[in-house]
Amino acid sequence: MVLCLLWNVVAVTGAWIRGE
């Protein structure tokens, strides 16, 4: 599902920002 993929991208981006 597109929404599932989009949510996954948001989660990864959020984790990357926290890592920065």
KEKE-3310 file (N, C-alpha, C; in steps of 0.2 Angstrom, whole numbers, plus 5000, padded with zeros to 4 digits):
npx = (5004:5002:5002:5007:5020:5024:5023:5033:5044:5044:5046:5059:5066:5064:5071:5083:5085:5086:5097:5106)
npy = (4994:5011:5021:5014:5013:5026:5030:5022:5028:5041:5037:5032:5044:5052:5045:5047:5060:5062:5055:5063)
npz = (5000:4996:5007:5017:5013:5012:5026:5031:5025:5031:5044:5044:5039:5050:5060:5055:5056:5069:5072:5067)
capx = (5000:5006:5002:5012:5027:5025:5024:5040:5049:5043:5049:5066:5068:5063:5076:5090:5086:5087:5104:5110)
capy = (5000:5017:5024:5010:5015:5033:5030:5019:5034:5046:5034:5032:5051:5054:5042:5049:5067:5061:5053:5069)
capz = (5000:4996:5013:5021:5011:5014:5033:5032:5023:5036:5050:5042:5039:5057:5064:5052:5058:5076:5072:5065)
cpx = (5004:5007:5007:5019:5029:5027:5031:5045:5049:5047:5057:5069:5069:5069:5083:5091:5088:5095:5109:5111)
cpy = (5006:5021:5021:5012:5022:5034:5027:5024:5039:5043:5034:5039:5053:5052:5045:5056:5067:5059:5058:5073)
cpz = (5000:5003:5018:5019:5013:5021:5034:5030:5029:5043:5049:5042:5046:5061:5061:5055:5066:5077:5071:5072)
residu = (MET:VAL:LEU:CYS:LEU:LEU:TRP:ASN:VAL:VAL:ALA:VAL:THR:GLY:ALA:TRP:ILE:ARG:GLY:GLU)
# end
